[in-house]
């Protein structure tokens, strides 16, 4: 019988790293360790080469199943183990990033001469990516202009040019064109006005602060939010938005820098898509505010030095399924929409004489709990451990066989950092001459954050463990492997 290449993958759920001299049968659920021939879990750097059984070591994890009921002699609790790993044949060690989802954005910058009176200002937005293709079977685009839509064409002051006026206020032209775009049913499901912080509430006043202007914040899903603060005896009593930033999620909790570093605020997010700069001073408005009279348009934008920048976001929808409907075959988005924008002239050709556009790429989160759960269950299937789905009694069967414990061990609402070991063992007994080997990848999933929202300390332990494995490969085996960090997940 001829041998052929074999690719194998196995997943581990990690919630802690074992210290030395912990027997594998004593590993708690989710606890991981490196084992040698006597099946005690020890740090890799503590394994002398002479002690390795046939130059192999193993990785073991405490099982989440209270009893393994799969197989002929079911009923025993067993740890989850890797194959024997020979340091000579490890070909790669790497880890992924903890990356939040980032929506694609486009920003359209226009100056004071972009909307001459008597002419229309045109704006085009293209939507590309798998969500649009699944919804429409094709990529989509829409064009808006400064005449506005029926809903926006409400004859508010400043919408039309007055006698002697040469240029329409660029903020008004942008707001009218964007409002028309966002009402187009083709792209409405995929595009929204840029979002920013509209209000803050103090969660904790902290200690050691002094009132200041333009104080930076950290945390949350966005960036760029700065605040003006007032304190009483070092405790923040007032926090006002200085710069609303972008990319935040409603309810994000941010830390105010400075002082003791322990003051926090909760963010309320709303539409804030247009930044209007008058005489060098920027102010942020929503499209509605530009058109409802909150903003006072200029009748001479050249003299007043008025410029405007509009930001639009690609809709990011993180599809998840409740436990009652969970099925590994359910589709969930794996790619965000990508936005492209251009300013057009009246013939429909791109026009860059009075403005410009910039964009940021949409990025998916790495790695979502939804993905982790599917990976773990898939690799259990490789081991012929069934996960029942699609039948009316599947929930009961999974409960009986213990698979509910695995499903509950994965938090599908959080992100995971993933560590990988790629191991390739050549075979030497193949008389056919066909190149053959056993290549497999071990995946180790670690939540990016702990229960308090801080960086999970297990990540540092895993970094040390993988660094030690790399050292073990290099010396005494002469296998020059480096541990690569912050690589995209598989």
C-alpha positions in Angstrom: 0.0 0.0 0.0 1.5 3.3 -1.0 1.6 6.3 1.3 0.5 9.8 0.3 0.6 13.1 1.9 -1.6 13.5 5.0 -2.7 16.9 6.3 -4.0 16.9 9.9 -5.3 19.7 12.1 -6.2 19.7 15.8 -7.6 22.4 18.1 -7.0 23.2 21.7 -9.0 25.6 23.9 -6.6 27.2 26.4 -7.5 29.0 29.6 -4.2 28.5 31.5 -0.7 27.1 31.1 0.4 24.4 33.6 3.6 24.7 35.6 6.1 21.9 36.1 5.3 18.5 37.4 1.6 18.4 36.8 0.5 15.0 35.6 -1.7 15.1 32.5 -4.5 13.4 34.3 -4.6 16.3 36.7 -4.9 19.0 34.1 -8.0 21.0 34.7 -10.4 21.7 31.8 -8.6 24.1 29.4 -5.3 23.9 31.2 -2.4 23.1 28.8 1.1 21.8 29.2 4.0 20.2 27.4 4.5 16.5 28.4 7.4 14.2 28.0 7.6 10.4 28.3 6.3 10.2 31.9 3.3 12.3 31.0 4.0 15.1 33.4 3.4 18.7 32.1 6.4 20.9 32.3 7.6 24.1 30.5 9.4 23.2 27.3 12.7 24.9 28.4 12.8 22.5 31.3 12.9 19.4 29.1 16.5 18.3 28.7 17.2 16.7 25.4 18.2 13.4 26.9 14.9 13.1 28.7 12.8 13.3 25.6 11.4 9.9 24.7 12.6 9.2 21.2 13.2 12.9 20.8 9.5 13.6 21.1 7.3 15.7 23.3 3.5 16.0 23.5 1.0 18.8 24.2 -1.8 17.9 26.5 -4.9 19.8 27.6 -7.4 19.0 30.3 -10.7 17.9 28.6 -13.9 19.9 28.9 -15.9 16.7 28.8 -16.5 15.4 32.3 -16.5 11.9 30.8 -15.6 10.7 27.3 -18.6 8.7 26.1 -17.4 8.2 22.6 -15.9 4.8 21.7 -16.1 1.2 22.7 -15.0 1.8 26.3 -16.6 5.2 26.9 -17.1 6.6 30.4 -13.5 7.7 31.3 -12.2 11.2 31.4 -9.2 11.7 29.2 -6.9 14.6 28.5 -6.7 16.0 24.9 -3.3 15.2 23.4 -1.3 15.9 20.3 0.7 13.4 18.3 4.4 13.1 19.2 6.2 16.2 18.2 9.8 15.9 17.1 11.7 19.3 17.4 13.7 18.4 14.3 10.6 18.5 12.1 8.8 21.6 13.4 8.6 23.8 10.3 6.8 26.8 11.6 5.7 28.5 14.9 3.4 31.6 14.7 0.5 33.4 16.4 -2.3 35.6 15.1 -3.3 39.1 16.2 -6.2 40.2 18.4 -7.9 42.3 15.7 -11.3 43.9 16.2 -13.5 44.3 13.1 -12.9 47.6 11.3 -15.5 48.9 8.8 -14.3 50.2 5.5 -14.6 54.0 5.3 -14.3 56.6 2.6 -13.7 60.3 3.2 -14.6 62.9 0.6 -12.7 66.2 1.0 -14.0 69.3 -0.9 -12.9 72.9 -1.0 -14.8 76.1 -1.2 -15.0 76.1 -5.1 -16.4 72.6 -5.6 -20.1 73.6 -6.0 -20.4 76.6 -8.3 -23.9 78.1 -8.3 -25.9 76.8 -11.2 -24.0 73.5 -11.4 -24.6 70.3 -9.6 -22.0 68.6 -7.4 -22.0 64.8 -8.0 -20.8 62.1 -5.7 -20.5 58.3 -6.5 -20.0 55.5 -4.0 -19.2 51.9 -5.0 -19.9 48.9 -2.7 -17.9 45.7 -3.3 -17.3 42.5 -1.4 -19.1 39.2 -0.6 -22.0 40.8 1.4 -23.0 42.8 -1.7 -22.5 39.8 -4.0 -24.7 37.6 -1.8 -27.4 40.2 -1.5 -27.5 41.5 -5.1 -25.4 39.0 -7.1 -23.3 41.9 -8.2 -21.3 44.9 -6.8 -23.3 48.0 -6.4 -23.0 51.8 -6.8 -25.1 54.9 -6.4 -24.8 58.5 -7.4 -26.0 61.5 -5.4 -26.0 65.2 -6.3 -26.4 68.5 -4.6 -30.0 68.9 -5.7 -30.8 66.4 -2.9 -33.7 63.9 -2.7 -37.4 64.7 -2.2 -37.0 64.2 1.5 -34.0 66.6 1.7 -35.2 69.2 -0.8 -36.9 71.2 1.9 -35.8 74.7 0.8 -33.9 75.4 4.0 -32.0 78.7 4.2 -28.7 78.4 2.4 -29.6 75.5 0.1 -30.0 77.8 -2.9 -27.6 80.5 -4.0 -28.6 84.1 -3.3 -28.0 87.0 -5.7 -24.3 87.6 -6.2 -23.3 84.2 -4.6 -20.7 82.3 -6.7 -20.4 79.0 -4.8 -22.7 76.9 -2.7 -21.4 76.1 0.7 -19.4 72.8 0.3 -20.8 71.3 3.5 -24.3 71.8 2.1 -23.4 70.3 -1.3 -21.8 67.2 0.4 -24.8 66.8 2.8 -27.3 66.9 0.0 -25.4 64.5 -2.2 -24.7 62.1 0.7 -28.4 62.2 1.8 -29.5 61.2 -1.7 -26.9 58.4 -1.7 -28.0 57.0 1.6 -31.6 56.8 0.5 -30.8 54.7 -2.5 -32.3 51.2 -1.8 -29.4 49.5 -3.6 -26.7 50.6 -1.2 -28.7 51.4 1.9 -28.0 48.0 3.5 -24.3 48.5 3.2 -23.4 52.1 3.8 -24.1 54.5 6.6 -23.0 58.0 7.7 -19.8 58.1 9.7 -20.3 57.6 13.4 -18.6 59.4 16.3 -19.0 60.0 20.0 -22.0 62.3 20.7 -22.1 62.0 24.5 -20.1 60.7 27.4 -21.0 59.6 30.9 -18.5 59.2 33.7 -18.2 55.6 34.9 -15.4 56.3 37.3 -13.9 59.7 38.3 -10.5 58.1 39.1 -7.9 59.9 41.2 -4.9 62.2 40.7 -6.3 64.1 37.7 -6.0 67.8 36.8 -8.5 69.5 34.5 -7.1 69.8 31.0 -8.0 70.2 27.3 -7.7 67.6 24.5 -6.9 64.7 26.8 -6.5 61.4 25.0 -8.5 58.3 25.7 -7.7 54.6 25.3 -9.8 51.5 24.8 -13.0 50.7 22.9 -13.3 49.8 19.2 -12.4 53.1 17.8 -9.7 55.8 18.0 -9.1 59.5 18.1 -11.5 60.5 20.9 -10.1 63.4 23.0 -11.9 65.1 25.9 -11.8 68.3 28.0 -11.9 67.6 31.7 -12.7 69.3 35.0 -11.7 67.8 38.3 -12.4 68.3 42.0 -9.5 67.2 44.3 -8.2 65.0 41.5 -11.5 63.3 40.7 -13.0 64.0 37.3 -16.4 65.6 37.6 -16.9 66.8 34.0 -15.8 65.2 30.8 -16.7 66.9 27.5 -16.0 65.7 24.0 -13.1 67.6 22.3 -12.7 65.4 19.2 -15.4 62.7 18.7 -13.0 60.3 17.0 -14.3 57.4 14.8 -15.0 53.7 14.8 -16.5 53.5 18.3 -19.3 51.2 19.3 -22.2 52.5 21.4 -21.4 51.6 25.0 -17.7 51.4 24.7 -15.9 52.1 28.0 -12.8 54.3 27.5 -10.0 55.2 30.0 -9.0 58.8 30.3 -5.2 59.1 30.2 -3.2 61.1 32.7 -3.7 61.3 36.5 -4.0 57.8 38.0 -5.1 56.4 34.6 -8.2 54.9 36.2 -11.0 57.3 35.2 -13.4 55.8 32.7 -16.3 57.1 30.6 -19.0 55.3 28.6 -19.5 56.5 25.0 -22.8 57.2 23.2 -22.3 57.0 19.5 -24.3 58.7 16.8 -24.2 60.0 13.2 -21.4 62.5 12.8 -20.3 62.3 9.2 -19.3 65.9 8.1 -16.4 67.9 9.4 -16.8 71.6 8.4 -13.7 73.8 8.7 -14.4 77.6 8.6 -11.3 79.8 8.7 -9.2 77.0 10.0 -11.5 75.9 12.8 -13.1 72.4 12.4 -16.6 71.5 13.7 -18.2 68.1 13.4 -21.9 67.8 12.3 -24.2 65.1 11.2 -25.8 65.3 7.7 -29.1 66.2 9.3 -27.5 69.0 11.3 -26.0 70.6 8.2 -29.4 70.7 6.6 -31.8 71.4 9.5 -30.5 74.8 10.4 -28.0 73.7 13.2 -25.2 74.7 10.8 -25.4 78.2 9.2 -24.2 77.9 5.6 -21.8 80.5 4.2 -22.9 82.6 1.2 -19.3 83.3 0.4 -17.3 80.1 1.1 -14.2 81.5 -0.6 -13.9 84.5 1.6 -14.9 82.5 4.7 -12.5 79.7 3.8 -15.0 76.9 4.1 -14.0 73.3 3.4 -15.8 70.1 4.3 -15.0 66.4 4.7 -17.7 63.7 4.6 -17.0 60.2 6.0 -19.1 57.2 5.1 -18.8 53.7 6.7 -19.3 50.3 5.2 -22.0 48.4 7.2 -20.3 45.7 9.2 -22.7 43.0 10.4 -21.3 40.2 12.6 -23.8 37.4 12.0 -24.2 35.2 15.0 -26.6 32.4 15.9 -28.3 31.7 19.2 -27.8 28.3 20.9 -31.3 27.2 20.0 -30.5 27.5 16.2 -26.8 26.8 16.2 -25.6 24.7 13.4 -22.0 24.6 12.1 -23.3 24.8 8.6 -25.0 28.2 9.2 -23.4 30.9 7.0 -21.9 33.9 8.7 -20.0 36.8 7.1 -16.3 36.3 6.6 -15.6 39.5 4.6 -16.7 43.1 5.2 -17.9 45.3 2.4 -15.4 47.6 0.8 -16.3 51.2 -0.1 -14.9 53.4 -2.9 -15.9 57.0 -3.6 -15.3 59.5 -6.3 -16.3 63.1 -7.2 -17.8 63.4 -10.7 -18.4 66.1 -13.1 -21.6 66.6 -15.0 -20.5 64.1 -17.7 -20.0 61.4 -15.1 -16.2 61.4 -15.4 -14.0 61.6 -12.2 -13.1 65.1 -11.2 -10.3 65.9 -8.8 -9.9 69.6 -9.4 -11.6 70.8 -6.2 -11.5 67.8 -3.9 -10.1 64.4 -3.2 -11.1 61.0 -1.7 -9.4 58.6 0.7 -10.4 55.2 2.0 -9.5 52.7 4.6 -9.8 48.9 4.0 -12.5 47.0 5.9 -11.0 44.3 8.2 -12.6 41.3 9.7 -12.2 40.5 13.4 -9.5 37.8 14.2 -10.5 35.4 15.4 -14.2 35.3 16.3 -15.7 32.8 18.8 -18.0 31.7 16.0 -15.0 30.6 14.0 -13.3 29.0 17.0 -16.3 26.8 17.8 -16.6 25.6 14.2 -12.9 24.8 14.1 -13.0 22.8 17.3 -16.1 20.8 16.3 -14.7 20.2 12.8 -11.5 18.8 14.3 -13.4 16.6 16.7 -15.1 15.2 13.6 -11.7 14.3 12.2 -11.3 12.2 15.3 -14.6 10.5 14.5 -16.2 12.3 17.5 -19.7 13.1 16.3 -21.4 16.4 16.8 -25.1 15.9 16.0 -27.0 18.6 14.1 -30.0 18.9 11.8 -32.1 16.3 13.7 -34.8 17.0 16.2 -33.0 14.9 18.9 -29.5 16.4 18.2 -29.5 18.6 21.3 -30.3 15.6 23.5 -27.6 13.5 21.8 -25.0 16.2 22.2 -25.9 16.5 25.9 -25.6 12.7 26.4 -22.2 12.5 24.7 -20.8 15.6 26.4 -20.4 17.9 23.5 -22.5 20.6 25.1 -19.5 21.1 27.4 -17.3 21.9 24.5 -19.8 24.3 23.0 -20.2 26.1 26.3 -16.4 26.4 26.7 -16.3 28.7 23.7 -17.4 32.3 24.2 -18.8 33.2 20.8 -19.0 36.9 21.7 -15.3 37.5 22.1 -12.1 37.4 20.0 -9.4 34.8 20.3 -5.6 34.9 19.7 -4.5 31.8 17.9 -1.1 30.0 18.3 0.1 27.5 15.7 2.6 24.7 15.5 3.2 23.2 12.0 5.0 19.8 12.1 6.0 17.7 9.1 7.4 14.2 9.5 9.0 12.6 6.4 8.3 8.9 5.8 11.3 6.7 4.9 9.6 3.4 4.1 7.7 4.2 0.9 9.0 2.0 -1.9 7.0 3.8 -4.6 9.3 6.9 -4.5 6.3 9.2 -4.1 7.1 12.1 -1.8 5.1 11.6 1.3 4.9 13.0 4.8 2.6 13.6 7.7 2.0 17.3 8.0 -0.2 18.7 10.7 -1.0 22.0 12.4 -2.0 22.4 16.0 -4.2 25.4 16.8 -4.4 26.9 20.3 -7.2 29.3 21.0 -6.8 31.8 23.8 -9.3 34.6 24.6 -7.8 38.0 23.9 -9.2 39.6 27.0 -9.8 38.3 30.5 -13.1 38.7 32.5 -12.2 42.2 33.5 -11.6 43.4 29.9 -7.8 43.5 30.3 -5.3 41.7 28.1 -5.5 38.0 29.0 -2.4 37.1 31.1 -2.5 33.6 29.5 -1.2 35.3 26.3 2.1 36.1 28.0 2.4 32.5 29.2 1.7 31.1 25.7 4.3 33.5 24.2 6.9 32.2 26.7 5.9 28.6 25.9 6.3 29.1 22.1 9.5 30.9 22.6 10.9 28.0 24.6 9.7 25.5 21.9 11.6 27.6 19.3 14.7 27.5 21.5 14.3 23.7 21.9 14.2 23.3 18.1 17.3 25.4 17.6 19.4 23.8 20.3 20.5 21.1 20.4 18.7 20.0 17.2 19.9 22.7 14.9 16.4 23.5 13.5 16.5 27.3 13.0 12.9 28.1 13.8 11.7 31.5 14.9 8.4 32.3 16.6 6.5 34.7 14.4 4.0 36.9 16.1 1.1 39.0 14.8 0.4 37.0 11.7 -3.0 36.8 10.2 -5.1 33.9 11.4 -5.7 30.9 9.0 
